[in-house]
Each structure stands twice: as structure tokens, then as C-alpha cells.
Amino acid sequence: MEAPAISFVAYVRRTPLLLFLLVYTLVTGGPFLWVATMSLRTTPEIFAAPYAFPSRFHWEKFAEAWTKSNYGTYFWNSMIVVVTAVLLLTVIGAMGAHCLARYRFRGSRLVRFVILSGMILPPQLMILSLFQILRDFGLYNTLTGLIVVYVAGHLAMTMYILEGFFAQIPQDLFDAARMDGYSDFEIFWRITLPIGVPALFTTVTLNFIILWNEFLYAVVLLTDDDKRTLPLGVMHFMGSHQLDVGMLATGLMITIAPIILLYACFSETMIKGMTAGAVR
Amino acid sequence: MTLRARLLKPFGRRQASEVDARRVAPGTLILFLAPALLVYAGFTLYPVLRTFYNSVHTMRPHGVVEYVGLANFSALVGVDPVFWKAVGNTAIFTIVATIADVLGGLLLALCLFSRPPFAKLLRVVWFTPVLMSYVVVGIVWVWIYDYDWGLANLVLRSIGLGAFEQSWLGDPRTALWSVMATHIWKWLGFNMIIFLAALSALPGEVLGAAELDNCGWLAKLVYIVIPMLRPTIVNLLVLSFVGKMMIFDLIWIMTGGGPLWSTETVSTYVYKRAFDWNTFDLGYPSAIAVLWFIIILAFVMLMTRLLRQRDKLEF
């Protein structure tokens, strides 16, 4: 049923609403556009007129940030940590979720309860002793340690989302596969994973965004400058002696660029991913 | 191979168990589950248990660990004014920001639900802050709140309210509220998306019937939409509540708990006691973390109980 054409009166009545929509759009999107303009301007220019459009685009600032201000190192550290952790999470989580969703075995309810209860554990409850534990294992202040902690911390949510999806795959499919002589591994590899691609996509985006932005674990578990991830690098820059606002804005832009790029291409997937854990 | 298996299987002796795809050999099961269980046990369960263990101990320099019973807890509750200040701040933050988040998210969702022009684009733009890290959001808002060149004061001056300009994060009276505003700004889009999904799932007939009955939009909202969205509202309240009780990143980045403990929250205090005070005692902060976890858990159970039970009575 098509809505009738909106009359002039209705338009006038909706003006406050439309005005509000415009203002709120500026409020949410504006700050990022502002950072984008600042990232292309030098600090003296910014202090002369903080909200002006760049008179000249200083693209060289990105090269300078990348090499001189160490953002290149931070960026690759972030990439290594996040990509490895997301890969591990996907593989380990999918294997575990497959077991919980597919097989009947003794203790399955206990395993499910124990792992999924990890979703309600606040990070503060683990961070203090993780600091000790990683030191004991010689993993403190290493990217490996951070990766392992990230995998452990996000396993519960990953398995929760994947199991919910895997459990909906019709059992007939698996019975038929078993009849055809598929091994358990083949069933996982050739049925669960291909059919589960949408759910895997969701957890990959969710984990990628959360880990790319993660701050608390990183700030506690990493200390060396050459091991810092992007959020730590930016934060370190913020706290340094003479704050170079222009260069910091460039750093912020480097931090948000991958997310913005992904968001521009896959906005629906990313919105779905970020909200996946909340819709029950 | 496949064909042979298919031909031979029905004649095999252990036919039933082999064909039942819900059964699995223990070895395979272990192979599939072991990585998850190991990582989880080593880096989630063990740390939690160790934090509980630490909370009843005091760690002195040179690795001396001393059992102190509940002394940490009694010191915390009895004689630690900073802890109570942090609890107060966290409580204000949690209550106000949770309500603002859920109500604001609902209003934004209703705006988009009324099918304004460019609804799809607006939805994407409004969600952007959710995707940004606290570090980015925090730094940008520190600039926005800057006394000299920040946007907040600039806007006030330009509309003739220059009298209200202040050092938003530097004044103990406004710091907590300023950080809160930023936090709400970041998360509104999240709540909006969830509400939008719930609104689209509402049965259209009910709203149509209400329209026929000449029901005003406010009455429609209060008597029809909100009751029908109740499960979503409860979920978001709990989710938002838990997140805010643990708030750390944004506060740490924007104010570091200052000025004068005016934005100190329980989580920032835990961090300070553990890593900033150079006392090397992880016992005391662990006690804070344990106590706080128990309180959060109790509140979540209470909230779900209170809010969900009404559901049962209604039907």
C-alpha cells in the first residue's frame, strides 16, 4: 500500500522533525569531518582558524606521521594483532560452536554454560591477574600475549553468535552427509563452514572492529613503544610534551581510515555485526 | 569411495551409530573443542580465579604474598573515601546515561521509522560513532570541550550565551556530565539500530487499528509501541547498564579520573591502584574488582527479574 502524497501542510508540520534530523546528522558526522580537515592542515593553521577548510592539502603530513611519528609501526602492530586474533577466533570459535550445535555428548551443557558465561565477565576482573599470568609465561609486553588474551576474551561472544546460527542448519543435511561417508572433519569443512558464511562474516566484522578499537588490555599488557597498537600510539602522542594537534589529527585519521573504508563498502554488514550480540 | 561406502554401510554391524550424525567419536570431539577450552581455561577462567585469590591477599615487594582474609574488603568499604566517591560517580553515570541511551535511541529510531527523506543514509551516518574507538572519540571531544578553541564554547558564544562558557572537563562540577554526554553521543546509534529492528518487526495491524481509532502519536507511543517493545527495552537497559558500570576507556582518555576525583569511576580507580600508585599490591585492586563484579551481577539478576516478571503477569 503506497502512502498518499504528502501535502504541503504535512510538510510544514514535519519541518521541526526534518530540522532535528539535519542537526543530529551534523552532530554525529561533523566531528569526523572536522578531524579529516584537520588531518590535512598544519598546527599553526589549525590554531589560526580551527574550523576552516584546508587552504592547501598537506598530504605530506600522512607520510610524516607514518615514518617520523611512528604511526607506521603502530598501524602494522594493530594489523598483526587484530588479523591474527580474528583468524584464530573464527577458526577456534567455529570448531567449538560446531561441536556444541551439532553433537550430543556428555557434559555438553556444562561446556556451553562455562564458555558462554564468559560473556558477562567484566574485563576488570581478569586484567589484573592477566598481567601476572602473562609475566609468568613470558608473554607480557609481547604481541603474542595480547593476541592470546584477545582470543580468550572474545571467544564467548563469537561462539554464542556462531552456535545460534549453526544450530539452525537442518539436521537432515548432516544425516545425509554421514550416509555419504563424510568424516566429521569433512562435515565441518564442507557443510557447516560454507553454510555458516553469513554468521562467520558477522563475527569477523564484530571482532575486527572491537579489537581494532581495544584500549584497556593493550594499555596494561604492552609497554614498549615499538609494540604499541594504534590506540596506544595515539594516546601516547596525546600525552607527549608539546602537543602537536595537527599531527595528532593525522594519527586519528590513520586510526579511523580502515574502519571508515570498510564502513563505506559494507555498512549494512557492519551495522549487523556490531549489533549481533544484542538482538536475542 | 563415496559410492562404496554408501553401498556397504547398510550392511555394516555398527550401522545405527555410524549413521547418526549427532554422535561423535570422543577423539574427534576433543580435537574440535580443545583449542577453545584451553584458551578459555588458561586466559579467562584461570585469571578470574586468580583475581578472587588475589583479593584475599596482600602482595608486598620481592614476591611476598600474605593472606589477609577479608581485610581488603573491609578497608575498602570502611575507610576508603576515594572508593565511595568512585561508586557515587559510577552510579550517577550508569543511571543517567543508561536512561538517556535507551530513551534517546528509541526517539531516534522513531524519527527514522516515520520514513523521512534519506532515512537510509541518516541511519548509516548516525551509527558512525559506534564504530569509532574510545581513543578517537575521547580526543575529538577533549578538543570540542576545549576552553579557548573548542566547539562547545564557540557555539555558546555565537548564540549569545557566552556567560555559560566553561572549561567543561576542567571544572569538577561539569566534568562528569561532559564525559557522560560524549558517552551517550557514542552509543545512541547502537540503541537506535536495535529499536529500529524491533519497530519494523511490530505487527502493522495493531498500529493501523490505533490509527483508525484516532489515536494520537503520543498515546500510540505510550500505550502501544512501548509495551510491545518491552523485551527489547529490558535487553537494552541491562546491556547498557552493564557496559556503564564498567566504564573505563573514555574517562581514562578524557580526564583520567580528575579533576579532584570528580570523574573517578570504580574501573579507573582499580587501574590506578594496580598500575599507577607503584604499590605493587594487586590484592587491594583485585578486591575492588571482585566486589564490583558481585554488585553488577546482583543488579543484573534483580533487573531481569523485576522487569521480566511484569511480562508474565500481563499475559
Interface residues (C-beta under 8 A of the other chain):
Chain A: A3 R14 L17 L18 F20 L21 Y24 T25 V27 T28 G29 P31 F32 W34 V35 F47 P50 Y51 V91 I92 G93 M95 G96 H98 C99 R102 Y103 R104 F105 V111 V114 I115 G118 I120 L121 P122 P123 Q124 L125 M126 I127 L128 S129 L130 F131 Q132 I133 V148 V149 V151 A152 G153 L155 A156 M159 Q171 F174 D175 A177 R178 M179 D180 G181 D184 F185 I187 F188 I209 W212 N213 E214 F215 L216 V219 V220 P231 V234 M235 M238 V245 L248 L252 T255 I256 I259 Y263 S267 M270 I271 M274 T275 A278 V279 R280
Chain B: M1 T2 A5 R6 K9 E18 V19 D20 A21 R22 R23 V24 A25 P26 T28 L29 F32 L33 P35 A36 L37 V39 Y40 G42 F43 T44 L45 Y46 P47 V48 R50 T51 N54 L108 C111 S114 R115 P116 P117 L122 R123 V124 V125 W126 F127 T128 P129 V130 L131 M132 S133 Y134 V135 V136 I139 V140 W141 W143 I144 W149 L151 L154 W185 G189 F190 I193 I194 A197 N235 L236 L239 V242 M245 M246 F248 D249 W252 I253 S267 V270 Y271 A274 F275 L282 P285 S286 A289 V290 W292 F293 I296 L297 V300
